[in-house]
Amino acid sequence: MPMYKVKPFHRGSGEVLAEPLPTCMYRLPNLHRRPEPTASPPQEEADPSLQALESRQEEILKRLYELKSAVDGLSKMIQTPDADFDVTNIIQTDDCSPLKTNGADLDLMLGKDYGALKDIVINANPSLPPLSLLVLHSLLCERYKILSAVHTHSSVKSVPEHLLKCFGEQPKKQPRHEYQLGFTLIWKDVPKPQMKFSIQTMCPIEGEGNIARFLFSLFGQKYNAVTSTLIDSWVDTAIFQLKEGSSKEKGAVLRSMNAALGKSSWLVGNELTVADIVAWCALQQTGSANAAPANVQKWMKSCENLAPFSSVMKLLK
C-alpha cells in the first residue's frame, strides 16, 4: 500500500534544505535576537529628606562609638584588671603630688581614651621585687598625679608588710577622674614581671628591663641613636650579667661601669637615665654594692641622694 511521501530536509552531504515559508501568515520578530540597546532612564534627584536621614544616622553612630569608649573606660572603676584574686590587700595612695603636669604627653604616648583613667598594671613576684619599677614610680609621681594601688593575688600566700606599703600610705583620697595615671602593682606568682597599660588590646610587656624602658619613656626624653643604643646596652648588661650572671661576669661589668663613670657623672652622659636606675637596683639586689670600685661607689651615693632611690633603700632593710 503506498505511503505519504515527505520531502527530504537534507541533502546527501548533510546540508539542510531551505523550506519556503507561506506568504499568507503574519511575520513575527525573532525572539532569539539580542534586543537593541536603549537609552538609560534619567537618574532621579536624591530626596532631601532621605539625605537628612542619612546624615542623622551617621551622627548617631558617631555618638554611639564615643559612648562605647567612655563606658569601656568607666568599667575599670568597678573591677581591677587582671586581678583575679580572692585574698586582697588594697592600698590606694595620694602621695604623688606632681611638681609639673602635662596630660597631653600621656595622651600622645598612651593614646587618648575618652572618660577613662590610663591604667598601668604590673604583675611581679614578691620573692624578687622589681626595685627599678618602684624607683620609676616615685619619679613619675614627681611629674604626674598618680593613683597608686597594691594588690595581692591569690597565687601568693603571704607578702611582707613593707612590700604591701611600697607606695606609702595616705588617708586622703580623691575621685578617680582627678588623677592622670593609674599605677597598679599586683604581687603574683609569675616568673618575671609583666605589664599592661591597655588591658583589652595589648599583649603584656615582660621583663624588668623592658618595663623600665617603657615607664622611663613617659618622661618624654629624646635621645639620638647612639645614646639610645648605649642606654639599652647598659640596661641589658645590668639585667642579664650584673643581676643574673656569674661572679666572673659581674666583676667584668663592675670594671666597665667604673671606667664609664670615670668619664661622666652617670652611665650615659651627664644626666640620669633608665640605665642608672636599673644598674643601681641590680647592684642592690645582688649584694655587690660593697665590693664596687671607687667610681661606682661615688655614683651609687649620687643615686641615693635622690629621694626615689632613698625611699627604695628602706625596702631593703
Backbone torsions as a table, in degrees:
resi	resn	phi	psi	omega
1	MET	NA	130.0	-176.1
2	PRO	-69.1	143.5	179.9
3	MET	-101.0	163.9	173.1
4	TYR	-67.4	138.2	177.7
5	LYS	-93.9	137.4	178.4
6	VAL	-116.4	131.1	179.3
7	LYS	-63.1	142.2	178.3
8	PRO	-68.6	143.7	176.3
9	PHE	-100.5	-8.9	-178.1
10	HIS	-132.7	146.5	170.2
11	ARG	-81.7	177.3	178.7
12	GLY	-65.7	-27.9	179.6
13	SER	-81.5	-2.6	-179.1
14	GLY	96.8	-1.3	-179.2
15	GLU	-72.7	138.1	-179.9
16	VAL	-81.8	131.2	179.8
17	LEU	-84.2	137.8	178.5
18	ALA	-76.5	133.1	-179.8
19	GLU	-103.8	121.5	178.9
20	PRO	-67.3	133.1	-179.0
21	LEU	-86.2	150.9	178.7
22	PRO	-70.2	149.4	-178.0
23	THR	-92.2	-3.1	-178.1
24	CYS	-91.7	6.9	-176.5
25	MET	-109.4	154.8	175.6
26	TYR	-74.3	137.9	176.5
27	ARG	-86.6	135.6	179.6
28	LEU	-110.8	148.8	178.1
29	PRO	-67.8	150.3	-179.7
30	ASN	-71.9	118.8	-177.7
31	LEU	-76.4	-12.6	-175.8
32	HIS	-92.9	-5.8	177.9
33	ARG	-79.2	151.1	177.2
34	ARG	-72.8	134.8	179.6
35	PRO	-67.2	146.2	179.0
36	GLU	-69.8	139.6	-178.7
37	PRO	-62.0	137.8	178.9
38	THR	-111.9	159.7	-179.2
39	ALA	-67.6	136.5	-179.7
40	SER	-67.6	143.5	-179.1
41	PRO	-66.0	147.3	-179.7
42	PRO	-64.6	140.0	-179.5
43	GLN	-72.0	138.9	-179.9
44	GLU	-82.3	147.4	177.8
45	GLU	-70.9	143.0	-178.8
46	ALA	-64.7	141.3	179.9
47	ASP	-73.3	125.0	-179.9
48	PRO	-57.9	-35.5	179.5
49	SER	-66.8	-33.5	177.9
50	LEU	-70.0	-39.7	177.2
51	GLN	-63.0	-40.4	178.0
52	ALA	-63.6	-37.1	179.1
53	LEU	-66.4	-40.2	178.6
54	GLU	-65.5	-41.2	178.6
55	SER	-62.5	-40.9	179.5
56	ARG	-65.4	-38.2	178.6
57	GLN	-63.9	-42.8	178.7
58	GLU	-62.8	-39.6	179.0
59	GLU	-65.3	-40.3	179.2
60	ILE	-65.5	-42.3	179.0
61	LEU	-63.0	-38.2	178.4
62	LYS	-64.3	-43.7	179.5
63	ARG	-66.8	-35.2	176.9
64	LEU	-64.9	-38.2	179.0
65	TYR	-64.8	-43.3	178.5
66	GLU	-65.0	-38.4	178.5
67	LEU	-65.6	-39.8	177.9
68	LYS	-61.4	-42.8	178.3
69	SER	-61.6	-40.9	179.5
70	ALA	-65.8	-40.9	-180.0
71	VAL	-66.5	-40.2	177.4
72	ASP	-60.1	-38.7	178.2
73	GLY	-69.8	-43.2	-179.2
74	LEU	-67.4	-21.9	179.3
75	SER	-64.0	-22.5	178.7
76	LYS	-68.8	-19.2	-178.0
77	MET	-75.1	-19.9	-175.9
78	ILE	-108.5	-3.6	177.1
79	GLN	-154.3	136.1	-178.9
80	THR	-83.6	123.0	-177.6
81	PRO	-63.6	141.7	173.0
82	ASP	59.6	21.9	-178.8
83	ALA	-77.5	-62.6	173.4
84	ASP	50.9	47.5	-176.9
85	PHE	-126.1	157.6	176.2
86	ASP	-116.8	-14.1	172.8
87	VAL	-118.4	113.5	-169.7
88	THR	-126.7	133.9	170.2
89	ASN	-118.9	117.4	-173.8
90	ILE	-115.3	125.3	175.5
91	ILE	-130.4	111.6	177.1
92	GLN	-106.1	130.3	-173.7
93	THR	-120.2	159.7	-179.5
94	ASP	-129.7	23.8	-171.3
95	ASP	-83.7	9.6	-173.4
96	CYS	-105.0	68.7	178.1
97	SER	-75.7	117.9	-173.5
98	PRO	-73.2	140.1	172.9
99	LEU	-74.7	-37.4	174.4
100	LYS	-151.7	144.8	-176.2
101	THR	-124.1	152.4	178.1
102	ASN	-154.2	87.3	-177.0
103	GLY	-66.5	-26.6	-179.5
104	ALA	-63.7	-32.7	178.5
105	ASP	-63.6	-42.0	179.0
106	LEU	-65.6	-39.2	177.2
107	ASP	-61.7	-36.8	-178.8
108	LEU	-71.4	-38.9	-173.7
109	MET	-89.5	-32.8	-176.8
110	LEU	-106.1	-8.0	-177.7
111	GLY	90.8	148.6	-177.9
112	LYS	-90.5	127.2	-178.7
113	ASP	-127.9	110.8	-174.1
114	TYR	-64.8	127.7	172.8
115	GLY	71.6	14.6	-176.0
116	ALA	-128.5	143.1	173.5
117	LEU	-81.4	133.7	179.3
118	LYS	-72.3	118.9	-175.2
119	ASP	-108.6	130.5	169.4
120	ILE	-108.0	120.9	-177.4
121	VAL	-116.6	124.3	-177.2
122	ILE	-122.6	128.4	171.2
123	ASN	-98.9	130.4	-179.5
124	ALA	-144.8	152.2	-179.5
125	ASN	-89.1	126.4	-178.2
126	PRO	-68.0	-17.1	177.7
127	SER	-70.8	-21.8	176.7
128	LEU	-141.1	77.3	-175.1
129	PRO	-63.4	137.0	179.1
130	PRO	-78.4	89.6	-174.8
131	LEU	-62.0	-34.9	-177.7
132	SER	-63.3	-32.8	179.8
133	LEU	-71.2	-31.9	177.4
134	LEU	-71.5	-36.9	175.7
135	VAL	-64.4	-44.2	-179.9
136	LEU	-65.6	-34.7	176.3
137	HIS	-60.2	-44.2	179.2
138	SER	-64.6	-38.5	178.5
139	LEU	-67.3	-39.0	178.1
140	LEU	-65.1	-33.0	179.5
141	CYS	-65.5	-22.3	177.9
142	GLU	-76.6	-15.5	-177.9
143	ARG	-111.6	-38.9	-176.4
144	TYR	-117.5	159.9	173.8
145	LYS	-90.3	110.8	-168.0
146	ILE	-115.2	134.5	172.6
147	LEU	-94.1	107.5	-174.3
148	SER	-100.5	144.8	179.7
149	ALA	-148.4	144.4	177.2
150	VAL	-123.2	129.8	178.9
151	HIS	-126.0	158.7	173.9
152	THR	-116.7	122.8	179.8
153	HIS	-78.3	154.5	-178.0
154	SER	-67.5	-15.8	178.5
155	SER	-75.1	-11.1	179.9
156	VAL	-108.8	127.5	-176.1
157	LYS	-74.1	-44.6	-178.4
158	SER	-151.2	150.5	179.0
159	VAL	-129.9	133.9	178.3
160	PRO	-56.5	148.2	-175.4
161	GLU	-60.4	-37.9	-177.3
162	HIS	-68.2	-25.6	176.3
163	LEU	-78.2	-30.6	176.0
164	LEU	-68.4	-23.6	-179.6
165	LYS	-112.3	29.1	-175.9
166	CYS	-66.9	-18.9	177.1
167	PHE	-99.1	3.6	-178.9
168	GLY	83.6	175.7	-179.9
169	GLU	-125.9	142.4	178.6
170	GLN	-151.3	113.3	-176.9
171	PRO	-66.1	-28.4	-177.3
172	LYS	-72.2	129.1	178.9
173	LYS	-124.5	148.3	179.2
174	GLN	-123.6	161.1	176.5
175	PRO	-57.8	146.9	-175.0
176	ARG	-58.4	-36.1	-174.7
177	HIS	-71.5	-10.2	179.8
178	GLU	-84.9	-4.2	178.5
179	TYR	-96.5	158.2	179.3
180	GLN	-95.7	-28.5	-173.2
181	LEU	-148.4	139.9	173.9
182	GLY	-103.1	133.3	-179.0
183	PHE	-128.1	104.9	-176.3
184	THR	-112.9	124.5	177.6
185	LEU	-110.9	124.0	-179.9
186	ILE	-114.4	115.5	174.9
187	TRP	-75.7	114.9	-170.4
188	LYS	-143.9	152.3	179.8
189	ASP	-78.9	86.9	179.5
190	VAL	-126.9	148.7	-179.2
191	PRO	-67.6	-31.5	178.4
192	LYS	-148.8	156.9	-178.8
193	PRO	-58.6	143.7	178.5
194	GLN	-129.6	144.5	-178.0
195	MET	-138.7	142.0	170.1
196	LYS	-135.7	145.0	170.6
197	PHE	-121.5	-13.4	172.6
198	SER	-125.5	96.7	-167.0
199	ILE	-62.7	-39.7	-173.0
200	GLN	-81.3	-25.6	-166.4
201	THR	-114.8	-19.9	-171.0
202	MET	-112.4	153.8	171.9
203	CYS	-79.5	153.2	-178.5
204	PRO	-69.1	146.0	170.9
205	ILE	-89.2	126.4	-174.1
206	GLU	-113.2	148.1	177.4
207	GLY	98.1	135.9	-177.5
208	GLU	-62.2	-39.3	-179.4
209	GLY	-64.7	-42.9	-179.8
210	ASN	-66.5	-40.3	178.7
211	ILE	-66.5	-40.0	179.2
212	ALA	-62.2	-39.9	177.0
213	ARG	-60.0	-44.2	-178.6
214	PHE	-64.0	-47.3	-178.0
215	LEU	-63.5	-38.6	-179.8
216	PHE	-68.4	-27.5	179.0
217	SER	-66.5	-19.1	179.9
218	LEU	-69.6	-12.8	175.3
219	PHE	-78.6	-11.7	177.1
220	GLY	76.2	19.9	179.1
221	GLN	-70.1	138.5	179.3
222	LYS	-113.1	129.8	178.8
223	TYR	-128.1	154.1	174.4
224	ASN	-77.6	176.0	-173.5
225	ALA	-63.2	-39.6	-177.6
226	VAL	-67.1	-46.8	-179.8
227	THR	-64.0	-42.1	178.3
228	SER	-61.0	-39.6	179.2
229	THR	-66.0	-41.4	178.8
230	LEU	-64.2	-41.5	179.0
231	ILE	-62.3	-47.0	178.9
232	ASP	-61.7	-38.2	-179.7
233	SER	-64.3	-43.2	179.0
234	TRP	-67.4	-36.6	177.6
235	VAL	-62.7	-47.4	179.1
236	ASP	-64.1	-39.7	179.0
237	THR	-62.8	-41.9	-179.9
238	ALA	-64.5	-40.4	-176.7
239	ILE	-75.6	-49.6	-169.3
240	PHE	-90.1	-22.4	-178.7
241	GLN	-113.7	-49.4	-178.1
242	LEU	-71.4	-36.9	-176.3
243	LYS	-93.3	-38.4	-174.0
244	GLU	-114.9	-1.5	-175.8
245	GLY	-85.3	179.5	178.1
246	SER	-77.9	172.3	179.5
247	SER	-62.9	-33.6	177.5
248	LYS	-66.2	-42.2	178.3
249	GLU	-65.7	-39.5	179.1
250	LYS	-63.5	-40.8	178.0
251	GLY	-62.9	-39.8	178.9
252	ALA	-65.6	-38.7	179.4
253	VAL	-66.5	-41.0	179.8
254	LEU	-63.2	-37.8	177.6
255	ARG	-66.5	-40.3	177.9
256	SER	-65.2	-41.0	178.3
257	MET	-64.3	-41.1	-179.7
258	ASN	-61.7	-40.3	178.9
259	ALA	-66.9	-42.9	-178.7
260	ALA	-66.9	-39.8	-178.1
261	LEU	-76.4	-9.7	172.3
262	GLY	-77.1	-15.3	-178.8
263	LYS	-103.1	-23.4	-178.3
264	SER	-148.4	164.5	-176.6
265	SER	-71.4	-30.0	-179.3
266	TRP	-123.3	171.6	-174.3
267	LEU	-62.6	-36.3	179.5
268	VAL	-130.1	102.8	176.6
269	GLY	80.1	-159.1	-173.9
270	ASN	-109.4	22.3	176.7
271	GLU	-142.5	156.7	-178.8
272	LEU	-65.2	135.5	176.1
273	THR	-131.0	176.0	178.7
274	VAL	-64.1	-24.2	177.3
275	ALA	-62.6	-42.2	178.7
276	ASP	-65.1	-40.5	-177.8
277	ILE	-64.1	-49.4	-177.2
278	VAL	-67.1	-41.1	-179.1
279	ALA	-66.4	-42.0	179.4
280	TRP	-62.6	-43.9	-179.6
281	CYS	-66.1	-36.8	178.4
282	ALA	-65.2	-39.7	177.3
283	LEU	-63.5	-40.1	-179.6
284	GLN	-67.3	-39.4	-176.8
285	GLN	-74.9	-29.5	-178.5
286	THR	-90.7	-8.3	-179.6
287	GLY	73.5	22.6	-178.7
288	SER	-93.7	3.8	-174.2
289	ALA	-66.1	-39.1	-176.2
290	ASN	-69.3	-27.7	-178.2
291	ALA	-93.9	9.8	-176.2
292	ALA	-75.1	149.4	177.6
293	PRO	-65.6	175.4	-172.1
294	ALA	-61.7	-48.3	-178.3
295	ASN	-63.4	-35.9	179.3
296	VAL	-69.1	-38.9	177.8
297	GLN	-62.4	-42.2	178.9
298	LYS	-64.1	-41.3	178.8
299	TRP	-64.7	-39.8	179.7
300	MET	-63.8	-38.4	177.6
301	LYS	-66.0	-35.3	176.7
302	SER	-63.7	-38.6	177.6
303	CYS	-65.5	-45.1	-175.0
304	GLU	-70.0	-16.4	175.5
305	ASN	-74.2	-13.5	177.0
306	LEU	-87.9	139.2	-174.2
307	ALA	-57.8	-42.6	-179.4
308	PRO	-60.0	-34.6	179.2
309	PHE	-74.8	-41.1	-178.9
310	SER	-65.6	-31.7	178.0
311	SER	-68.3	-34.2	179.0
312	VAL	-73.9	-30.4	178.7
313	MET	-57.3	-31.6	179.8
314	LYS	-65.0	-28.3	-179.3
315	LEU	-74.8	-18.6	-177.8
316	LEU	-86.6	-13.3	-177.5
317	LYS	-83.5	NA	NA
